[in-house]
Amino acid sequence: AQRVTQPEKLLSVFKGAPVELKCNYSYSGSPELFWYVQYSRQRLQLLLRHISRESIKGFTADLNKGETSFHLKKPFAQEEDSAMYYCAPAWQAGTALIFGKGTTLSVSS
Amino acid sequence: NAGVTQTPKFRVLKTGQSMTLLCAQDMNHEYMYWYRQDPGMGLRLIHYSVGEGTTAKGEVPDGYNVSRLKKQNFLLGLESAAPSQTSVYFCASSYAAGSYEQYFGPGTRLTVT
């Protein structure tokens, strides 16, 4: 069965520090990968997808097929980055995204 | 465009009561989903629909029923609410499956006492 693992429930960093939110997925074909974000009291929204290879709000994510990982990175965290982050692979044969359990990022000054 | 809307925003039920959550989208999306969000459990798929008149079970379907009579609406029903169904419920829609972005509603906070 396809699985996605976000090993950290909570990640606390200081403003200006680098951030890496980890995501690992089980291998079954070639998924497309997404990161969704949920700011406090807001709905989930797409942050970025690996296929577009873009940087959103300073975040990037690289797909590492060898390690089956899709870690989200930002070189300098800002307080407004505090939110819940979900990694979500989409397998081509599947009909729905499978979300990880999420990582809460807390950025303090 | 309103995007994805959910009704109601909050609800408190007593054990055994029933209710229906309504999700509506105005983006002409084929796919719609219902998730529940619980602390430490992330988002779990309850049911989904790949088009008008179709529904399918997700990861945690027990205790819930759904209907998709119109393309723009996806209803989630609880026939006999239980405290374990206390959660935040999110509806989402997408143009198609897999690699397409899902658009989420604002959520419904349900408490069952």
Interface residues (C-beta under 8 A of the other chain):
Chain A: Q6 K9 E32 F34 Y36 Q42 R43 L44 Q45 L46 R49 I51 Y86 A90 W91 Q92 G94 T95 A96 L97 I98 F99 G100 K101 G102
Chain B: V4 Y31 Y33 Y35 G40 M41 G42 L43 R44 L45 Y48 V50 A56 G58 F90 A92 A97 G98 S99 E101 Q102 F104 G105 P106 G107
